[in-house]
Amino acid sequence: MSRIEKIQLHDLRMPFKEPYPSAIATLTALETLLVIVTTDDGAVGFGEAAIVEGYTHETRQGGWDFCQHYAKKAIGLHCHEAMALWLEHRSLHSHAVAALVSAVEMAMSHPVLGPHTETVSVPMLAPVNAKNKSQIHDEVDRLLANGFKTLKVKVGFDVASDLERLAWIQAHVNGRATLRLDGNQGYQLAQAVEFVQCMSPQFIELFEQPCKDTDWEAAAQVARISPVPMMLDESIFEPQDIEKAAQLQAAQYIKLKLVKSGGIDPLMADLESITQHGMKRVLGNGVASEIGCWMEACVARSTIVNAGEFNGFLKPKDHIFQTPLCFADGCIVLPTGYWPALDMSAIQRLSVQQALIHSEA
């Protein structure tokens, strides 16, 4: 059984092509923790986690410190021992744990990751970021021309302006795509109630996380009156959160991300739990590099029947794979035999800080 020989850590800052707005924050760069694991038999795997403060209770510095501390503890351990050690801390450090665990899962050639024996296309959605009417029309047309069939509309800012902007988008889409709304915890309960009572449900697949992640009663109240299905995202970090959402009837959909589940195997178990509790699955991280998006697309190909949200790799100006993750006609395309390798020159250029952890012997 392979042992952990060394772990490289990189704190990356990857500027975006354009700002990415949400009710939590407007991001101008992807700031992500990269973990590269090498085993004693020469296998290499990598994982990542972008910690967006406000989305999670975790902090970027806390994630970096956790990875350094627990990488040191894992040197010399069997791979399964190291993953078990890290997963003990999933509840408080899921993002950092996911970066470490998924790197080892890749080094161990997790079967979900491939390489695939045939070309695989996995559909994604795309966000509509434009604010004024004419720019919205141009952006929607461009996204539809690029093959996207589901569009995400960020709300949670101001009810009146959100409703006006949504109406513009609905009118211009006119049935050519499905819409997925995301409140990113931006509304108070009264605002969320006003929004769902005033909006048109036309072309809307679901409405995601309008209220604070800890306000389960608000989620349940909005779900009871909403004319469209509700989805929880930020409220869901542990398996018991899935059970709680079902018990309270607070959502019809649950969205997961690799960074919330702490690794590929835990993610697969969480996805199965959603189905067992009578809800529908959505998967994907809009704030991730090629690494996280590739891994989530590999999971989604056999577990998800709707558009994935693993579009974060389209936002940065830079690629970090030697053979960049392929996008075509609204999909991530995984060619036969695809198995990514890192562009270490790009990694070095984009690193804010880095560390190498290995045995002193």
N, C-alpha and C positions, 0 to 999 in steps of 0.2 A: 504493500500500500504506500502511495506517495506521501512524502512529507514536505512541509513548507520550508523552502531553502532561503528565499529572500522576498521582500515586499518593497516595491517602489511606490512612493506617494507623490502626487503632483496636485497642486492647487492651481487650476486653470481659470483664466479669464478670457472668454471668447466673445469679442464684440458682435452685436447683432447688426444685420443689414438695416433694420429699422426698429424703433422702439416697440415693445410689446406691452400694451396696457392691460391692466385688470384692476378690480376694486381693491386688491391688496397692495399693489405697487406697479409702477411702470418700469419695466426692466429694459436696460440698454445693452446688456451683455449676459452671456451664460457663464456663471461662476460655479464650477463643478469640481468635486473631489475625484481624482482618478487614482485607482489602485491597480497596480500591476503585480501579479503573483507569479513566482517561478518555483517549481517544485524540484525535488532532488533528482528526478528523472528527466529534467529539461523541459517539461510542459510549461506553457505560459498562458495565463488568462488575465483578463482585465475587467474591471467594473467601475461604475461611477455613481455619483449622487450629487445633484444640484440642490443645495439646501436654501430654499426661499423663506427667509424669516417673515413670519406672519401667516404663511401657509402651514407651517409646522412650528412646534415649540422648540425645535432644535435650532442651533445657530451654526454658522459656517465655522467659527473658531472652535466651537465645541465638537463639531464633526471631525475637524482636522486633529484635534487633541485626542479624541477617541481612537481614530485610526492609528495614530502614532503609538499610543499606549498599548492597544490590543494587537497591533501587528507584532510588536516586540514579544508579547506573550505567546504568539502563535509560531514563532520560528522553531523549527524542529518537530512540531506536532504533525501527526497524520492529518491529512486534509479534512476528514470527517470530524476529528477532534477539534480542529481549529474552528470549523463552521459551527459546531455545537457550542463552543465557548462564546463565540460572537453572538449567536442567536439568543443566548440568555439575556441579552441587553436590547432586544428588539423593541420593547415597549417604550423605552426612553431614547433610543438612538437608531430608529429604523433606517434612516437614510445612510448613515455611516456603516451600519451592519450590512445593508444591501450592497454597498460598493465592495466591501470585503468578501462577502459570501458569494456574490455572483462572479467575482474574479476567480475564485477557487472552482466554482461550478463550471466555468468555461475551461479552466486548466484541466479539469477532469472530463472534458468533452461531454457535457450534459446533452442527452439525446434530443431534447427540445431544440437545441441550437443548431442542429444539423452536423455536418454540411448536408444540404438537401439533394435528393437524387433527381429532382426536376425543378424547373423555374417556378417560383412562388410569388404571387402578387397579393399584397395585403392592403385593403383599402383604408384610407385615412380621411379625416376631416381637415378643414382649414379654417382659421379665424378670419372674420371680417373686422378689420381694425379701423377703417375709414370712418370719419365722423360726419362730414357734410354730405348732402344728398347726391351731388354729382360725383364725388369721389367714391361713394358707396356703389353707385351704378358701375363705375369703371372697375372697381375692385371685384365686385361680384362677377361681372362678365369675365374678367381675367381668371378668376378661380374656377369658374365653370368650364372655361376653355382649357384649363389645365387638368380637367378630368375629375375634379372634386364633386361628389354628389351629396355631401353633408357639410354644412357650414356652421361654425360656432359664432354665437353673438354674445359678447360680454355685456352684462348689465350690472346692477348693483351700485350705480353711481348716483343718479337722481331719477326718481320714478317718472316724472313727466318727460324728461329728455330721453330716457331709456325707451319709453313707450313710443315716442315719436320716431326715434331711430329704428326701432324694431319694425314699425309700420312701413317705413321707407324700404327696408330690406325685404320684408314680406311681399310688398307690391312689386318690387323689381325681380325677385326670385320667381314669383308666380308659378310655383309648382315644379320648377326645374331642379330644385334641391330640397333636402330636408334641413331644418334648422334645429340647432341644439343651443339652448340658452344657458349661460353660466353667471351666477350672481357673485361668486367668489366671496361669500359671507358679507356682502356689502350692505344689505338691508337690515333694518330693524323689523320686528314682526309686523307692525302696522304698515310699513312700506311694502313688505313682501305681499301682504294681503291685498293692498291696493293694486299692486302690479298685476297679480294673477286675476283679480276681478275685472281689471280694465283691458287687459291684453286680448288680442285675437289669437286663438289657438291655431290659426291657419299655418300649415306646413311645419308645425313644431313637433319634434320627436319627444323632447323632454326639457325640464327646467332643473338646473343643477345648483345646489347649495346656496340658496338665497340668504340664509341667516347664519349667525355665528356657529362654529363647529360644535360648541358645547351646549347649544340651546336646542335640545332634543324636542322639547315641547313645541317650540316654534316650528321645527321641521314637520312635526306631526300635524299641527294646525294648518299649515299651508298645504300639506298633502291632501288634507280632507276637503279642501275647497278648490284646489287647482283644477282648471279644465284640461291640463296636460299632465302626463306622468312626471313625478319628481325623482331626482337622483341625488344621492349623497356622495360627497367626495372627501372634503376636509374632516368630516366627522368620523371617517372610517380609517383606523390605523391598526386595529387588532382584531382577531377573529371574533371576540365577544361583541365588537361594535356592529358586525354584520347581523348577529343574532338580535341585538337590541333594536336595530332598524326594522327588522321583521316584526318583532313583538309590538313595537309602537306604531306599526304601519306608517312609518315616516318616509318611505320611498318605495318606488317600484323598480328603480335601477340603483345599482351600486357601482361606483367607479373605483377601480384599483390602479395602482402603479407599482412597479417593481420596487421603488424606493420606500413604499409604505409597508410592503410585505416582508422585506428583509432578505430576499433571494428568490431564485426561480422556483425551487420546490415549495417554499411557503406560499408563493404567489399562486401556484397551481392549486394548492389546498384551499386557499381563500376563494378562488374562483369557483371551485366545486361547492364550497359552503354557501355561496350566493344562490346557486341553483337549488340546493337542498332546502333553503329557506324561502323558496318561492319567488325570488326576485330575478331580475335580468342583469347581465354582466356588461360592463363597459371597461375598457382598458386603455391606458396610454398617458404619457407624460409630455406636455407641451413645452416643458423646460428641462431638456435633456439633450445630450450630444448624440452622435451616431451610435455610441456604445449602448446606451439605455434604449434608444429607439429600435436598434437592431434586435436586442434581446426581447423587447416587448412584442415586436412584430413576429418573432419566432414563436412566442407563446400564443399570440392571437390567432395564428393560422389554423390552430386546431381547437381553439376554445371560445372564440368570439365571432358572432354573426352580424355585428354592426360595424360602423366605421370606427377605426382606432384613433386615439388621440396622441399617438406617438409621432408627432410632427416637429418636435423640438429641433431636430437636426437640420431643418430647413431654415432656421432663423440665423445662426451664426454666419459670418463671412468666411470662416475657415473650415476646412475638413481636417479630421485627425485620423482617418483611415487611409492607408496607402491606396486602396481601391475604394473610393467614396461610396457610401450607401446610395443605392440607385433609387431615384424617384421617376415614375412615369405614369401618366394618365390617372392621377389621384391616388397612386399606390406606392408603397415601398415594394421594390422588386428585388427578390433574392435569387440570383442566378444559380443554376445547378452547380453544386460544389462550393458555394460561397462560404468563406471563412475569413473574417477580417484580420488584418494586421495593422498595428499602429504606425503612423508616420511620426517617428521620434523627433525629427527635426522640427515639425510643427508643434509637438508636445513641448519641447524645450523652449521654443519661441513664445508660447502662450502661458508658460508656467510662471506664477507669481512666487511660489515657494515649492520646494521639493525636499524629499527625504528618502534615504535608502536604509532599509532595516534588514540586517542579516546576522548570522551567527558570528560571534567574536572568535570562535575557534579557527 
